[in-house]
């Protein structure tokens, strides 16, 4: 008996914050492999346009080390689906992530404590680095 293709779940969208893209450099973790293992389902890494702009700005206007890290992060962006969003009404990148995640039923990968708390308060699943060696998730995707 063939499986109904519609019965397969759509890939889970995982919005990546800029600091998530620094994880491979900081903790030597392959974030895409770890996400695959953690979620145990198909997923689609998503990068919002304000995050990409933040990385581009950091790659030009920061300390030499941060410029190098941002350039590395921008290479990882190539594995993500970049979603262009209208930034009117959002003061910063965290607000944009919160807004899109709450509407789009996505998980968010971030190591930013304040953003994690804000997302958990509105029941958005949050993925983050635990014990500097693995990813974990708070909430149900």
C-alpha positions in Angstrom: 0.0 0.0 0.0 1.4 3.4 -1.0 1.7 6.2 1.5 -0.5 9.2 0.9 2.0 12.0 -0.1 -0.3 14.6 1.5 0.1 12.7 4.8 3.7 13.6 4.9 4.3 16.7 7.0 5.4 19.9 5.4 8.9 20.8 6.4 9.2 22.8 9.6 10.3 26.3 9.0 13.2 27.2 11.3 14.0 30.9 11.5 17.7 31.5 12.2 18.9 34.5 14.2 22.3 35.9 13.3 23.9 34.4 16.4 22.7 30.9 15.3 24.9 31.3 12.3 27.9 32.0 14.5 27.4 28.7 16.3 29.7 26.6 14.1 32.6 29.0 14.8 31.9 29.3 18.5 31.1 25.7 19.4 32.3 23.7 16.4 28.7 22.4 15.8 27.4 21.7 12.3 24.0 23.4 12.8 22.3 21.9 9.8 23.2 18.3 10.8 22.3 19.0 14.4 18.9 20.4 13.4 18.2 17.3 11.3 19.0 15.1 14.3 17.2 17.2 16.9 14.0 17.7 14.8 13.9 14.2 13.3 11.9 15.6 10.4 12.3 17.7 7.3 13.0 21.3 8.0 13.6 24.5 6.0 16.2 26.9 7.4 14.8 30.4 6.9 16.6 33.7 7.2 14.7 37.0 7.4 16.0 39.8 5.3 16.8 42.1 8.3 19.1 39.3 9.7 20.9 39.1 6.4 21.3 42.9 6.3 22.7 42.8 9.9 25.3 40.2 8.8 26.2 42.2 5.7 26.6 45.3 7.9 28.8 43.4 10.4 30.9 42.0 7.6 31.8 45.6 6.6 31.7 47.7 9.7 32.9 45.6 12.7 36.2 44.5 14.3 38.4 42.3 12.0 37.3 39.2 13.9 33.6 40.0 13.7 34.0 40.8 10.0 35.5 37.4 9.5 32.7 35.7 11.5 30.0 37.6 9.6 31.6 36.6 6.3 31.5 32.9 7.4 27.8 33.3 8.5 27.0 34.8 5.1 28.3 31.7 3.4 25.9 29.6 5.6 23.0 31.9 4.4 23.3 30.2 1.0 21.8 27.1 2.6 18.8 29.1 3.8 15.7 30.4 2.2 15.9 34.2 2.5 12.5 35.7 3.2 12.2 39.4 2.4 10.0 41.2 4.9 8.7 44.7 5.1 10.4 46.2 8.1 8.0 49.1 8.7 6.6 48.9 12.2 9.5 46.8 13.6 12.2 48.5 15.6 14.8 45.8 15.4 15.7 42.4 14.1 14.4 40.6 17.2 11.0 42.2 16.8 10.9 41.1 13.1 11.8 37.5 14.1 9.1 37.5 16.9 6.5 38.9 14.5 7.1 36.4 11.7 7.5 33.4 14.0 4.3 34.1 15.9 2.3 34.3 12.6 4.0 31.6 10.7 4.1 28.7 13.1 7.8 28.3 12.9 10.6 27.4 15.3 13.4 29.9 15.9 17.1 29.1 16.4 18.7 31.7 18.6 21.1 31.8 21.5 19.9 35.3 22.6 18.4 34.9 26.1 16.0 37.9 25.9 14.7 36.8 22.5 14.3 33.2 23.7 12.2 34.4 26.6 10.1 36.6 24.4 9.4 33.8 22.0 8.6 31.3 24.8 6.2 33.8 26.3 4.2 33.6 23.0 4.5 29.8 22.7 7.0 29.8 19.8 9.4 26.7 19.9 13.0 27.9 20.5 16.1 26.0 19.5 19.4 26.9 21.2 22.9 25.6 22.1 23.0 23.7 25.4 26.2 22.9 27.3 28.3 24.3 24.4 28.0 21.0 22.6 24.5 20.3 21.3 21.2 21.8 20.3 18.1 21.5 22.3 14.5 22.7 21.8 12.0 24.4 24.2 8.4 24.0 23.1 6.8 21.8 20.5 7.2 22.5 16.8 
